Amino acid sequence: MINTDITVLDNLIALNLDVNIWTARKKLTPADFGGAELPPEELASLGSKKICDPKELRIFGTLKARAVNLLDRTGVRFLGGWGIPEEKADEIVAELTTIRADFLNAKAQFLSRYDEAVKDWIVQHPGWESLIGTSSVSADYVRSRIDFKWQFFKLVPPTDNVVGHGLQHEVSELGDTLFDEVAKAASDTWKRCFEGKDKVTHKALSPLRSIHNKLAGLTFVEPRVVPVVDLLDTAFNRMPKRGYIQGSALVMLQGVVSLLRDPATLVAHGQKILDGQDTADILSGLVAETISILPQETPTVTIEFVPESVQHQIDSHGLW
């Protein structure tokens, strides 16, 4: 386990994203079933009824997801929200403000046709007019249930160790959380961009650059973040400038992604670089390790990478 020092709070600011989205649902009641006999509440509970087409509200979930994605790319999960590099606060506010403007515009458009949307929903469900109509709520009520806000907090730990224990515990786990988040993003990148591929385009570098940017902004969280950033820089610099990424360059990238997917191994390699091992040597090792597992992990990639007799056909990029 990594124990992050409380002093990281000097560079970190906490952010809480507060997005409310009306569900267009109301709880079903016994009266909705015209007095039919129902099981007792301790045995079964009634569900909910939709009083408006849920598709009308999808845009709000999409915009919230955009905001969450932005914060996940920039910060690290912390205290139920995110820990954000303080130097990135203005940039994040600018992007959140843009998303909020889109959110409020969608809210205004939805409210402008809210009554019509409820009527359309009733028309789509003949025979259930009463169930829907008696449950509808006013546009003002809906307006109060849809909003997009955020709050920043600058945290100062209490001087009393006992009082501040909870905060110290949360801070101590930041390093582990960061590397776990990187591993999750790298696993998703592997599946989407590298698994089963014998060549990729430069678009495959985009999610890796996002991981790099996240780590580069949070280098103060844990000392071994910096060497991981350096490792990614070195790998990016060895990519071909144009055309497909394949051969030894692809193998190297696959090795880097595999490393990022394993938090414990990632931390260990970061420590090796801190201890003086050259990043080029680390990458050479990753190439060798990746070649050894390619037949199992990506069966569509031919074994032509393995034999020494054909390695001279592949540009080594200085790795062997």
HUMOFEN-V376449 format. One record per residue. RES is the residue in one small letter. PHI is phi in degrees with one decimal (999 if undefined). PSI is psi in whole degrees, 0 to 359 (NA if undefined). Layout:
[[RES,PHI,PSI] [RES,PHI,PSI]]
This chain:
[[m,999,138] [i,-88.7,134] [n,-110.2,102] [t,-77.2,137] [d,-76.0,146] [i,-60.1,339] [t,-67.2,349] [v,-62.5,339] [l,-64.6,343] [d,-64.3,333] [n,-112.6,359] [l,-112.3,144] [i,-128.8,136] [a,-87.7,141] [l,-129.8,132] [n,-113.0,122] [l,-93.5,123] [d,-121.2,88] [v,-114.2,122] [n,-109.5,131] [i,-128.8,123] [w,-65.0,135] [t,-87.6,348] [a,61.0,30] [r,-125.9,149] [k,-135.0,151] [k,-68.3,135] [l,-69.7,145] [t,-123.8,160] [p,-55.8,328] [a,-63.4,333] [d,-65.3,344] [f,-108.0,16] [g,62.2,35] [g,83.0,9] [a,-63.0,148] [e,-71.7,129] [l,-121.6,156] [p,-65.9,156] [p,-62.9,154] [e,-60.9,328] [e,-69.4,344] [l,-94.3,318] [a,-153.8,146] [s,-115.6,150] [l,-76.0,152] [g,-88.4,221] [s,-132.3,163] [k,-118.7,145] [k,-94.3,127] [i,-105.5,6] [c,-158.8,153] [d,-62.6,119] [p,-57.0,335] [k,-60.9,332] [e,-63.9,340] [l,-106.7,1] [r,-59.3,324] [i,-57.9,326] [f,-69.2,321] [g,-65.7,323] [t,-63.4,316] [l,-69.8,324] [k,-63.2,318] [a,-62.0,324] [r,-61.8,318] [a,-66.8,317] [v,-62.8,318] [n,-61.3,318] [l,-58.1,313] [l,-71.5,325] [d,-66.6,326] [r,-72.3,334] [t,-105.1,323] [g,-118.3,191] [v,-130.1,141] [r,-58.8,134] [f,-161.5,126] [l,53.6,42] [g,78.7,358] [g,-134.6,234] [w,-136.5,147] [g,-96.4,123] [i,-116.7,138] [p,-57.9,127] [e,-58.4,327] [e,-68.7,344] [k,-96.2,1] [a,-59.4,314] [d,-62.4,319] [e,-63.3,318] [i,-68.2,318] [v,-59.7,319] [a,-60.9,316] [e,-71.6,321] [l,-64.8,324] [t,-63.2,321] [t,-64.3,316] [i,-65.1,319] [r,-62.5,321] [a,-61.8,317] [d,-63.8,320] [f,-62.8,312] [l,-68.4,328] [n,-66.3,317] [a,-64.3,323] [k,-62.0,313] [a,-61.9,318] [q,-64.6,318] [f,-65.0,315] [l,-65.1,328] [s,-65.6,336] [r,-122.9,21] [y,-59.4,310] [d,-59.9,320] [e,-65.5,322] [a,-64.3,321] [v,-66.2,317] [k,-62.0,318] [d,-60.8,321] [w,-65.5,321] [i,-65.3,317] [v,-61.6,324] [q,-71.9,347] [h,-130.4,68] [p,-60.5,141] [g,96.0,346] [w,-118.4,23] [e,-56.7,317] [s,-66.9,319] [l,-59.4,319] [i,-80.7,311] [g,-62.5,321] [t,-74.8,350] [s,-104.1,352] [s,-64.6,153] [v,-120.3,167] [s,-75.2,159] [a,-62.5,326] [d,-64.3,322] [y,-63.8,314] [v,-61.6,318] [r,-56.0,320] [s,-73.0,346] [r,-102.4,4] [i,-125.1,119] [d,-160.8,160] [f,-137.2,113] [k,-141.2,167] [w,-152.2,159] [q,-136.9,137] [f,-101.3,146] [f,-135.3,134] [k,-99.2,120] [l,-95.9,135] [v,-123.5,117] [p,-66.8,142] [p,-63.0,150] [t,-72.6,335] [d,-80.7,119] [n,-61.9,325] [v,-68.4,313] [v,-63.9,321] [g,-89.3,8] [h,-58.9,316] [g,-61.2,316] [l,-66.4,318] [q,-59.9,321] [h,-64.3,315] [e,-62.0,318] [v,-66.2,321] [s,-61.6,336] [e,-93.4,0] [l,-60.0,318] [g,-61.1,313] [d,-60.6,317] [t,-61.5,316] [l,-60.3,310] [f,-67.4,328] [d,-66.5,320] [e,-66.3,321] [v,-62.2,317] [a,-61.9,319] [k,-64.3,314] [a,-63.9,321] [a,-68.1,322] [s,-63.9,319] [d,-65.3,320] [t,-63.6,319] [w,-58.4,313] [k,-67.0,321] [r,-81.2,328] [c,-119.0,335] [f,-123.0,333] [e,-63.0,125] [g,74.2,12] [k,-101.9,140] [d,-106.3,358] [k,-162.1,150] [v,-138.1,161] [t,-89.3,176] [h,-67.9,346] [k,-62.1,334] [a,-65.6,342] [l,-78.8,340] [s,-57.5,310] [p,-65.0,330] [l,-70.6,325] [r,-68.3,326] [s,-63.9,317] [i,-61.8,317] [h,-59.6,314] [n,-65.6,322] [k,-62.2,311] [l,-65.3,319] [a,-62.6,328] [g,-80.4,346] [l,-120.4,30] [t,-62.4,336] [f,-75.6,349] [v,-70.7,324] [e,-158.2,134] [p,-56.7,328] [r,-80.2,1] [v,-70.8,319] [v,-57.5,311] [p,-64.0,331] [v,-68.5,320] [v,-61.5,316] [d,-62.2,321] [l,-62.0,316] [l,-65.7,319] [d,-57.4,315] [t,-63.1,318] [a,-64.0,317] [f,-61.4,320] [n,-67.0,341] [r,-95.9,4] [m,-79.6,147] [p,-61.6,148] [k,-71.3,332] [r,-150.2,168] [g,80.8,186] [y,-70.1,152] [i,-97.7,117] [q,-152.4,183] [g,60.1,221] [s,-64.5,328] [a,-64.4,318] [l,-67.3,317] [v,-59.1,319] [m,-62.1,315] [l,-62.4,318] [q,-61.3,323] [g,-65.4,319] [v,-64.1,315] [v,-64.0,319] [s,-60.6,321] [l,-63.5,314] [l,-63.8,335] [r,-75.4,347] [d,-118.1,98] [p,-56.0,317] [a,-63.9,314] [t,-68.1,324] [l,-62.0,314] [v,-63.3,319] [a,-62.5,318] [h,-69.0,324] [g,-60.6,320] [q,-67.3,323] [k,-60.1,319] [i,-68.5,321] [l,-61.1,326] [d,-80.9,359] [g,115.3,356] [q,-72.3,138] [d,-73.2,142] [t,-62.4,328] [a,-64.0,321] [d,-65.7,321] [i,-61.1,315] [l,-64.8,322] [s,-61.2,318] [g,-64.5,322] [l,-64.7,322] [v,-61.6,314] [a,-62.9,317] [e,-65.7,320] [t,-68.0,319] [i,-58.6,323] [s,-70.2,337] [i,-107.9,351] [l,-55.2,317] [p,-59.0,328] [q,-81.6,318] [e,-84.2,327] [t,-134.7,78] [p,-60.8,342] [t,-80.2,348] [v,-84.2,127] [t,-70.2,160] [i,-81.6,11] [e,-64.2,345] [f,-74.0,341] [v,-85.4,308] [p,-62.6,139] [e,-62.4,332] [s,-65.8,340] [v,-115.0,359] [q,-62.3,334] [h,-67.8,344] [q,-78.1,348] [i,-107.2,130] [d,-59.2,121] [s,-75.6,343] [h,54.4,25] [g,79.1,13] [l,-92.4,342] [w,-148.0,NA]]
